């Protein structure tokens, strides 16, 4: 496959800039710039010196996804990453609304707030585990996977990660959540209370009796939500979040 000079210029700018962009940029700023570059024949190879192969194009996509997922993980895996972000903050399980209501009715707002904070801090402690798992999924990406992401819906990359990483993320994050909640005052007290109630726990729902599982599921939903929002925003207006240099590259190759 021989790429046109304009396409080569745009793609060269993408690959060169993907690692040099600001750390606060979002997921896969350069997805749109890669569209149309990948040949429909997986075995296609460059026919002339200087032409980019499918493998090189996929490498550019992988580099963008590596940077973007790292940004999402770093945003959540810090103090307040979940707790201070209303869009991903983990609330008290619906099945424990009576606990929160009772505490606040009794003037124990601090205990209710600590319960919610402890769940969110547990998620913040666990989510960094996603970095390596996302990286492995990106490295395992095939040409067909890359094509499906480039030409797919706004959340195609997010769904790729959910499909290929959710089970592994649950396995890695759950033990960390468990250790964190067991060492946190109010949540630890609640778990001890449950263990002492015996048959009474049968009257509670799953989320009420499995706080750690609930936190892990909520943490993952928040993570994938963060990735999806970022991916959609970049797809809709990639130039609005790219560097001045990248704008010049695209400007120079516009039809």
Secondary structure, 3 states (H helix, E strand, C coil): CCCCHHHHHHHHHHHHHCCCCCCCCCCCCCHHHHCCCCCCCCCCCCCCCCCCCHHHHHHHHHHHHHHHHHHHHHHHCCCCCCCCCCCCCCCCCHHHHHHHHHHHHCCCHHHHHHHHHHHHHHHHHHHHHHHHHHHHHHHCCCHHHHHHHHCCCCCHHHHHHHHHHHHHHHHHHHHHHHHHHHCCHHHHHHHHHHHHCHHHHHHCCHHHHCHHHHHHHHHHHHHHHHHHHHHHHHHHCHHHHCCHHHHHHHHHHCC
